[in-house]
Amino acid sequence: MFSKKVLLVGAMAFLLAACEGGDVNVNANDNSVNTDNSVSGGGGSSNPCAQYTDPDTQNTIQGTFDGANCSYDANFVGQNNPLTVDLTIPFISGVHIFTDSLFVGENCVDSTDCGGAPPQAPNSPVTDGSGVPEGTVLTIAAGARLAFTQSSDYLLVNRGSQIIADGSPTAPIIFSSFTDLVSGTVDPEAVAQWGGMVINGNGRTNKCTQAQADAQDCHIVSEGQPSNFGGNNNAESSGILRYVQVKHTGFEVVDGDELNGITFNGVGSGTVVENVQAYSTSDDGLEFFGGAVNVTNFVGLYVNDDSLDYADGYVGTITNALIIHGQNTGNRCIEADNQGSSGDWDAEPRAAATVNNMTCIISAQDGSIRGDSEGPLLRRGAATVLNNSVIIDSYARDILGRSGNECSELNNQPTYAVAETNALTAFASTVNVCENPAQDDGDVPGTIPGFSGFADFADWWLNAPNNTDNVVISEVVPSGNVVVLNGIYTAPAFADEAAAPFTVTPVAVTGGAEDGNGDPIIGAVSASNDWTAGWTFGLRDTSNGGALWFNPATGAAP
């Protein structure tokens, strides 16, 4: 079976508990929040909480320490009181509790001040090239945990500012809710406990013309409270996110506008995003509106809507993406649009992402609030290069007894035209293991009207000039005869229904998942080279999230 100005005063020296992220116990019975954060003249060495000097009054503003946790109210930072000086949030064994939103930098709408920082080495300060940081820099120490008390609060990094959240495999940085990190009352799959993270950059978006971008007159309004992004610098840096969990997000912070785990608005390729998890979010896991930021090692677990969603000219690369839908939640592993339903589906630059080494495990549920659990959807003129990936519904069929849903879908004539004639859309060394391998926007399985040279989707998948070495395993093959995954791991070898081996040779991609011998694999992760180990949450039965519905903890197919 398929199976600029102010530094941290100090930090307390506490032992960091070994984690699968999030299982450090912290004063769970004390739900009080002290919101009197203003301290004049400094907090002293007994207070380890973050602090800064108010540039107007020269007073020291510091969080309040209750002996376990640090609390910060709207006088420290908030939606109406954004950080305008650099700040470091230290590691403490407790939790940093925010009773308002955490806005970094002021919203930039003046074209002369919105320039993004150029790319830097991963551990270097993000500067304008002269060694002077631009905007406001929020630095978060490895192992720090940040909790938000109100569902409507979120973390916003404004254009021209940066976030440096550089965790480690044994000390991930966790952004979550008070109900999760402090009171311990959250259900593992609860969503919308707080807003999420929004990063506004200066990268290119096809919602602005090239002339607007060149004139630094591109100011697209972001999701959430009004703020702006966009520019002409797809190499800009908005900072570092490394070994980071973002959990229980997606609150509707304004009417009709739910936030995601992390929203990347025009964020450039100079931004480092490595080893990031979106866990239990109401809307999308990672959403990209333009820009060219690259992501390496992403886990999307129990994302109710789309785990990866990109549009508006996004041209980055996502490498190693382990996506697992909840038993009764999840929409698409990928949703790609060039622009939205009322936009220009042939706008330039075209949304044309590259996704390498994705494992997309769908639960094939139908009718959830966000839609059916399915594989990638390309529509509205979007392009995608998909390499070395597995899209699979066999756990849902074998364990849950469900009929499978489509593993891939292409909609709309501009999308067909790109897929038929343009190498911006190409699938290579990708295994489609679904009862319904493909579907079009006419809800006709297997067909793609408008493809003049191919009989159906499977024909295009296997034989299009830009597609190579793909496999389609449909409902005619009993799933027990084909082992593609062992739990979350790619099986060492595949075999067809006749027990004769067939080969899917991975294409060469930079940073793609490997086995223990350093050889490339199909899919996101191997048991012998498990990049998810230690820092993620909810993948194993030893974590607070419990075992997955198909129980991969044994390391073998269920």
C-alpha positions in Angstrom: 0.0 0.0 0.0 1.2 3.5 -0.6 2.0 3.7 2.0 19.2 51.7 13.8 20.0 52.2 16.6 19.4 50.1 19.7 20.7 46.8 20.8 19.4 44.2 23.2 20.4 44.8 26.8 20.7 41.1 27.6 19.2 37.7 27.7 18.7 35.1 30.5 20.8 32.0 30.2 18.3 29.2 30.0 18.7 25.7 28.5 16.8 25.3 25.3 14.7 22.2 25.4 15.3 19.7 22.6 12.4 20.2 20.3 10.4 19.0 17.5 9.5 22.7 17.6 6.8 23.7 20.0 7.0 21.1 22.8 8.8 23.3 25.3 6.6 23.6 28.4 6.1 27.2 29.5 3.9 28.3 32.4 0.9 26.9 30.7 -1.4 27.6 33.7 -0.6 31.3 33.9 -2.7 33.0 31.3 -2.2 36.6 32.6 -0.7 39.2 30.4 0.9 42.3 32.0 0.6 45.0 29.4 2.4 47.8 31.2 5.6 47.8 29.2 7.0 51.3 29.4 10.1 51.5 31.5 12.1 54.7 31.7 15.8 54.6 32.1 16.3 50.9 31.3 15.0 47.7 32.7 18.1 46.4 34.5 19.7 43.0 34.1 16.8 41.2 35.8 14.6 41.9 32.9 15.6 40.0 29.8 12.8 41.3 27.6 13.4 43.2 24.4 13.9 46.9 24.6 14.6 50.0 22.5 15.2 53.7 23.0 12.3 56.0 21.9 14.0 58.3 19.3 11.7 61.2 20.3 11.8 61.0 24.1 15.0 59.0 24.6 13.1 56.9 27.1 13.8 53.2 27.2 10.8 51.1 26.2 11.0 47.5 27.4 8.7 44.5 27.7 7.5 43.4 31.1 8.9 40.2 32.6 6.7 38.1 34.9 9.4 35.6 35.8 8.7 33.3 32.8 7.3 35.3 29.8 7.9 38.8 28.3 4.8 40.8 27.4 4.6 43.8 25.0 1.6 46.0 24.6 0.6 48.6 22.0 2.9 51.2 23.7 5.8 49.0 22.8 4.7 48.1 19.2 1.4 47.9 17.5 -0.6 48.5 14.4 -0.7 52.2 15.2 2.8 52.2 16.6 5.2 50.5 14.2 8.8 49.9 15.1 11.0 52.7 13.6 14.2 51.6 15.3 16.1 48.3 15.1 15.1 45.7 17.7 16.4 42.4 18.8 14.1 39.9 20.4 16.3 37.6 22.6 15.9 33.9 23.4 14.2 33.2 26.7 12.9 29.9 27.9 9.5 31.4 28.1 7.4 33.2 25.4 7.4 36.7 24.0 3.7 37.7 24.1 2.4 40.5 21.9 -1.0 42.1 22.7 -1.1 44.0 19.4 0.3 43.6 15.9 4.0 43.6 15.4 4.6 46.1 12.5 8.2 46.5 11.4 9.0 49.9 9.8 6.5 52.4 8.5 4.5 51.8 5.4 6.5 53.3 2.5 4.5 55.1 -0.2 7.1 57.7 -1.3 8.9 56.5 -4.4 12.2 58.1 -3.3 12.3 56.0 -0.1 11.1 52.6 -1.0 14.3 51.0 -2.4 15.0 47.6 -1.1 18.3 46.3 0.1 20.5 44.4 -2.3 21.2 40.7 -1.8 23.8 39.8 0.8 25.5 36.7 2.0 23.1 34.7 4.2 24.7 35.7 7.5 25.6 39.3 6.6 23.7 42.4 7.7 21.2 43.6 5.1 22.4 47.0 3.9 22.2 49.4 1.1 25.7 48.6 0.0 27.4 51.2 2.1 27.2 49.1 5.3 24.2 51.1 6.7 21.0 49.1 7.2 18.0 50.4 5.3 14.6 50.8 7.0 14.1 49.0 10.3 15.6 45.6 11.1 13.8 43.2 13.4 16.2 40.4 14.6 14.8 37.4 16.4 17.2 35.0 18.3 17.3 31.3 17.5 14.8 29.4 19.7 12.6 32.4 20.5 8.9 31.9 20.5 6.5 34.7 19.7 2.8 34.5 20.6 -0.1 36.8 19.6 -3.0 37.2 21.9 -5.6 38.6 19.5 -6.8 36.7 16.4 -6.7 40.0 14.4 -3.0 40.7 15.1 -0.2 39.8 12.7 3.4 40.5 11.9 4.1 42.9 9.0 7.5 43.8 7.6 7.0 46.9 5.6 8.8 47.7 2.4 12.4 48.7 2.9 12.6 47.0 6.3 13.9 43.5 7.1 13.3 40.6 9.4 16.2 38.4 10.5 14.7 35.3 12.0 17.7 32.8 11.9 16.9 29.7 13.8 18.6 26.3 13.8 17.6 22.7 13.6 17.6 22.4 17.4 16.3 25.9 18.1 13.6 26.8 15.5 11.9 30.2 15.8 8.2 29.8 16.4 5.4 32.3 15.6 2.0 31.2 16.9 -0.9 32.1 19.1 -1.3 32.6 22.8 -3.6 29.6 22.9 -0.8 27.5 21.5 2.4 28.7 23.2 1.1 30.0 26.5 -2.3 28.6 27.6 -1.8 25.3 25.7 -5.5 25.1 24.9 -5.3 25.0 21.1 -6.4 22.1 19.1 -3.6 20.8 16.8 -5.6 21.6 13.7 -7.1 24.9 14.9 -6.7 27.8 12.6 -7.2 31.6 12.6 -5.9 32.0 16.1 -3.9 35.0 14.9 -3.3 36.6 11.5 0.1 35.4 10.2 3.1 37.0 8.6 3.2 39.5 5.8 6.4 40.7 4.1 6.3 43.6 1.7 9.2 43.9 -0.8 10.4 46.0 -3.7 10.2 43.2 -6.3 8.5 43.2 -9.6 4.8 42.6 -9.9 2.7 42.4 -13.1 0.1 44.5 -11.5 2.4 47.5 -12.4 3.6 48.3 -15.8 7.3 48.2 -16.5 7.2 52.0 -16.9 5.7 52.4 -13.4 8.3 50.0 -12.0 11.2 51.9 -13.6 9.8 55.2 -12.3 9.5 53.7 -8.8 5.8 54.4 -9.0 4.6 50.9 -8.1 2.6 50.8 -4.9 0.3 47.8 -4.8 -1.9 47.5 -1.7 -1.3 44.3 0.4 -3.7 42.0 2.1 -4.4 42.9 5.7 -4.4 46.5 6.8 -3.4 48.9 4.0 0.3 48.7 3.2 2.2 48.8 -0.1 4.6 46.7 -2.0 6.2 46.5 -5.4 9.1 48.0 -7.4 11.7 47.0 -9.9 14.2 45.1 -7.8 13.7 41.3 -7.9 17.1 40.9 -6.2 16.2 42.9 -3.1 16.5 41.4 0.4 13.7 41.5 3.0 15.9 39.5 5.4 16.2 35.9 6.6 13.7 33.2 7.5 15.5 30.1 8.5 14.2 27.2 10.7 10.9 28.9 11.3 7.5 27.6 12.2 4.4 29.6 11.6 1.3 28.0 13.2 -2.5 28.4 13.6 -2.8 31.4 11.3 -5.3 32.9 8.8 -7.6 35.2 10.7 -9.8 37.5 8.6 -8.1 40.7 9.7 -10.3 42.8 7.4 -13.6 41.8 5.9 -13.1 39.2 3.2 -9.4 39.2 3.6 -7.9 36.2 5.5 -4.1 36.2 5.9 -1.9 33.2 5.2 0.9 31.5 7.0 3.4 33.8 5.2 2.6 36.3 2.5 5.5 37.3 0.3 4.6 40.5 -1.6 7.1 41.5 -4.2 9.9 39.9 -2.1 13.2 39.5 -3.9 15.7 36.7 -4.3 18.2 38.3 -1.9 15.8 37.2 0.9 16.9 33.9 2.5 14.0 31.5 3.1 15.1 28.0 4.2 13.5 25.4 6.4 10.1 27.0 6.9 6.9 25.3 8.0 3.3 26.5 7.7 1.1 24.5 10.1 -2.7 24.7 10.5 -3.6 27.8 8.6 -7.0 28.8 7.5 -6.0 30.3 4.1 -2.8 29.5 2.2 0.5 28.2 3.6 2.9 30.4 1.5 1.5 32.9 -0.9 3.6 34.9 -3.4 2.4 38.1 -5.2 5.1 38.8 -7.7 8.8 38.9 -6.7 11.5 36.3 -7.1 12.1 35.0 -3.6 13.3 31.4 -3.5 12.3 28.8 -0.9 14.3 25.7 0.1 12.8 23.1 2.4 9.1 23.9 3.0 6.6 21.9 5.0 3.0 22.6 4.5 0.9 20.6 7.0 -2.9 21.0 7.6 -3.2 24.1 5.4 -6.9 24.5 4.7 -6.5 26.3 1.4 -3.6 26.2 -1.0 -0.2 25.1 0.4 1.7 27.1 -2.3 -0.1 29.9 -4.0 1.6 32.3 -6.5 0.5 35.0 -8.9 1.1 38.4 -10.3 4.5 37.7 -11.9 6.2 35.5 -9.3 9.3 33.9 -10.8 11.0 32.3 -7.9 12.1 28.7 -7.3 10.7 26.4 -4.6 12.9 23.4 -3.8 11.9 20.5 -1.5 8.3 21.0 -0.6 6.6 18.4 1.6 2.8 19.1 1.5 0.3 17.0 3.4 -3.4 17.8 3.5 -5.4 17.2 6.6 -7.8 14.3 6.6 -10.7 16.6 6.1 -9.0 19.8 5.0 -6.8 21.2 2.3 -7.5 22.5 -1.2 -4.6 22.4 -3.6 -0.9 21.7 -3.2 -0.2 24.4 -5.8 -2.5 27.1 -7.1 -0.9 29.2 -9.8 -2.5 32.3 -11.5 -0.8 34.9 -13.7 -3.4 37.4 -12.4 -6.7 37.0 -10.6 -10.1 36.2 -12.2 -10.6 39.8 -13.3 -7.0 40.5 -14.3 -4.9 40.3 -17.5 -4.0 36.6 -17.9 -1.3 37.4 -20.3 0.3 40.2 -18.3 4.1 40.4 -18.1 6.2 39.3 -16.4 4.2 36.1 -16.4 4.0 34.2 -13.2 6.4 31.3 -14.0 7.6 29.5 -10.9 9.9 26.5 -10.7 9.0 23.8 -8.2 11.6 21.1 -7.6 11.1 18.0 -5.5 7.6 18.3 -4.2 5.7 15.6 -2.4 2.0 16.4 -2.6 -0.1 14.0 -0.4 -3.8 14.8 -0.9 -6.6 13.4 1.3 -9.2 13.5 -1.5 -11.8 15.0 0.7 -14.6 16.9 -1.0 -16.6 19.9 0.0 -14.5 21.5 2.7 -14.9 25.2 3.2 -11.9 25.9 1.0 -12.7 23.3 -1.6 -11.7 19.8 -2.5 -8.3 18.2 -1.7 -6.4 18.1 -5.0 -3.0 18.4 -6.6 -1.6 21.4 -8.5 -3.8 23.8 -10.5 -2.4 26.0 -13.2 -4.8 28.6 -14.5 -5.3 32.1 -15.8 -2.2 32.1 -17.9 0.3 30.9 -15.2 3.3 28.8 -16.1 5.2 26.3 -13.9 8.2 24.1 -14.3 7.7 21.0 -12.1 10.6 18.6 -11.6 11.2 15.4 -9.6 7.8 15.4 -7.8 5.2 13.0 -6.5 1.5 13.8 -6.5 -0.5 11.1 -4.8 -3.9 10.2 -3.5 -3.3 6.6 -2.7 -3.3 7.0 1.1 -6.8 8.5 0.8 -8.0 5.6 -1.3 -6.3 2.8 0.7 -6.8 4.2 4.2 -9.8 6.4 4.0 -11.7 4.5 1.3 -12.2 7.6 -0.7 -12.5 8.0 -4.5 -9.5 9.9 -5.6 -9.4 13.5 -6.8 -7.5 15.0 -9.7 -3.8 15.2 -9.2 -3.3 17.9 -11.8 -5.5 20.5 -13.4 -4.9 23.1 -16.2 -7.6 25.7 -16.8 -8.2 28.5 -19.2 -7.0 28.9 -22.8 -4.0 31.2 -22.0 -2.7 28.5 -19.7 -3.1 25.8 -22.4 -1.3 28.0 -24.9 1.7 28.4 -22.5 1.7 24.7 -21.6 1.6 23.6 -25.3 4.1 26.0 -26.8 6.3 27.5 -24.1 9.1 25.9 -22.0 8.0 28.0 -19.1 5.6 25.1 -18.4 7.3 21.8 -18.3 6.9 18.7 -16.1 9.9 16.4 -15.8 10.5 13.2 -13.8 7.2 13.6 -12.0 5.0 10.8 -10.9 1.2 11.3 -10.9 -0.4 8.6 -8.8 -4.1 9.3 -8.7 -7.5 7.8 -9.6 -8.1 10.9 -11.7 -4.7 12.0 -13.0 -5.9 15.2 -14.5 -8.9 17.4 -15.1 -9.8 20.5 -17.1 -12.0 23.5 -16.4 -14.9 21.7 -18.1 -14.7 19.0 -15.3 -13.9 16.4 -17.9 -11.3 14.0 -16.5 -8.2 13.6 -18.7 -9.0 16.1 -21.4 -7.6 19.5 -22.1 -9.6 21.3 -24.9 -7.4 23.6 -26.8 -4.4 21.3 -26.9 -4.3 20.8 -30.6 -1.5 18.3 -30.6 -2.5 15.9 -27.7 -5.3 13.5 -27.3 -5.7 14.1 -23.5 -3.8 15.3 -20.5 -2.0 12.0 -20.0 -0.7 12.3 -23.6 0.6 15.8 -22.9 2.0 14.8 -19.5 4.0 12.0 -21.1 4.8 13.2 -24.6 4.9 17.0 -24.8 8.3 18.3 -26.1 9.1 20.0 -22.8 8.0 17.1 -20.6 10.4 14.2 -20.0 10.4 11.0 -18.0 7.0 11.3 -16.3 4.8 8.5 -15.1 1.0 8.4 -14.8 -0.4 5.7 -12.5 -4.2 5.9 -12.7 -7.1 4.0 -11.2 -6.5 1.0 -13.4 -3.4 0.0 -11.3 -4.2 -1.3 -7.8 -2.4 1.0 -5.5 -1.1 -1.9 -3.4 1.1 -3.0 -6.3 2.9 0.3 -6.6 5.0 1.6 -3.8 6.0 5.2 -4.3 6.1 6.5 -0.7 6.9 4.9 2.6 5.2 7.3 5.0 6.5 10.8 4.1 9.6 9.3 2.4 10.1 8.5 -1.2 10.5 4.7 -1.6 13.9 3.6 -2.7 12.5 2.1 -5.8 9.2 2.0 -7.7 7.6 -1.1 -9.2 4.6 -1.4 -11.5 1.7 -3.9 -11.3 3.7 -6.6 -13.0 6.5 -6.2 -10.4 8.8 -5.2 -13.2 10.8 -2.1 -12.1 10.5 1.1 -14.0 12.8 4.0 -13.7 12.1 7.7 -13.1 15.4 9.4 -13.4 15.6 12.7 -11.4 16.7 15.8 -13.3 19.6 17.7 -12.0 18.4 20.6 -9.8 20.4 22.7 -7.3 19.6 21.8 -3.7 17.1 19.1 -4.6 16.4 16.3 -2.1 18.9 13.5 -2.0 19.2 10.0 -0.5 21.9 9.1 2.0 24.4 8.6 -0.7 24.0 12.1 -2.1 22.1 10.9 -5.1 19.0 12.9 -6.2 15.5 11.5 -5.6 12.0 11.9 -6.7 9.9 13.7 -4.1 10.7 16.0 -1.2 12.5 13.8 1.4 14.2 10.5 1.9 14.5 8.5 5.1 18.2 8.4 4.8 18.5 12.2 4.4 15.6 13.7 6.3 15.8 17.5 6.3 12.5 17.7 8.2 13.9 16.0 11.4 14.2 17.9 14.6 12.8 21.4 13.8 9.3 20.7 12.4 6.0 20.2 14.2 3.3 17.5 13.7 5.0 15.1 11.4 5.7 12.4 14.0 3.8 10.9 16.9 6.4 12.2 19.3 5.3 15.8 18.7 2.4 17.6 20.3 0.6 17.4 17.0 0.3 13.6 17.1 0.8 11.2 14.3 -0.4 11.9 10.8 -3.6 10.3 9.6 -1.6 7.8 7.6 0.8 7.2 10.4 4.3 7.7 8.8 6.0 7.4 12.2 6.9 3.8 11.6 9.0 4.9 8.5 7.1 2.3 6.4 4.0 2.3 4.4 0.9 1.7 6.6 
